[in-house]
């Protein structure tokens, strides 16, 4: 795989991942959406199917890492760091593009939601937002569409949750998901990985929203900060390091465990 193929594949694949994953969050959250209040099952399965779609599209070009933690784990497993910056660059750019596409697809719903008095209050000022998400320090009423946040805000617990969830993902990828050359996901591995992501969402996603992917959280959070959304509130940058650092630690630990137990 050339560097250009890797970058293009990861950009397209991660954009699809965020478009479909962020899209289901928007569908469930926004007031004018037909899927509003569809619940956690819809989100967990939506993200799982998003992974499946993104993997099958990007595998021929890049091996479908789609996640800096997966790329880090494979670099540790294979002792090959040469393409890591290319993968990470494509993943972050793709995540930002995907988040932007979610905003475009749901533009009318974002406008309706963020100008609704039941959501933002009588004065329609960010400081008066009433939504559950806004009760979290520094978070605006639609931030959960773009990035993750904890239900109980304790840094070490939130970090541990992200590490554990990512560790499960990495062990599954390294033991069941890789293609024959071991550099990315195979066809059957894509299905297995999508099911594992769904399982993580259902079992471990409740405390923090299971980022388990630094690009998935950071890229859309940047887009949230940049978009001209009315009454959007903060992007919760005080929390933003946890869904980046936690998955990277989980990826490294997963690769280390694999090399000790399976290699």
Protein Blocks (a to p, Z undefined) as FASTA:
>chain_A
ZZklmmmmmmmmmmmmmmmmmmmmmmmmpmkbckgonbjmlmmmmmmmmmmmmmmmmmmm
nopnopaklmmmmmmmnopaklmmmmmmmmmmmmmmmmmmmmmmmmmmmmmmmmcfklno
jnopaklpcbfklmpghiafklmmmmccdfbdcfklmmmmmmmmmmmmmmmmmmmmpcfk
opaccfklmmmmmmmmmmmmmmmmmmnopnopaklmmmmmmmmmmpccehkbpnhlmlmm
mmmmmmmmmmmmmmmmmmmmmZZ
